[in-house]
Amino acid sequence: METKYWLRLLHDTDYLTVIMFKSLHSDADELGKMLFTILRSTNRLKSPNRQQPNDC
């Protein structure tokens, strides 16, 4: 994830303290997990093998 690269760079150049870095890095991990889950479930819904409900 590109965000983690920039966070690491900011930490390595002393723009972020260790506490700030750990907090933001953890937040980035959680956001990445949420986005991955959303993409995975969206792709499942769009899957051509999925049966479409009948319009009654």
Contacts in CASP RR format, 6 or more apart in sequence:
PFRMAT RR
TARGET T0000
AUTHOR 0000-0000-0000
METHOD contacts of the structure
MODEL  1
METKYWLRLLHDTDYLTVIMFKSLHSDADELGKMLFTILRSTNRLKSPNR
QQPNDC
1 28 0 8 1.000
1 32 0 8 1.000
3 28 0 8 1.000
4 25 0 8 1.000
4 28 0 8 1.000
7 16 0 8 1.000
7 21 0 8 1.000
7 24 0 8 1.000
7 25 0 8 1.000
7 28 0 8 1.000
8 21 0 8 1.000
10 16 0 8 1.000
10 21 0 8 1.000
11 18 0 8 1.000
11 21 0 8 1.000
16 24 0 8 1.000
44 50 0 8 1.000
END
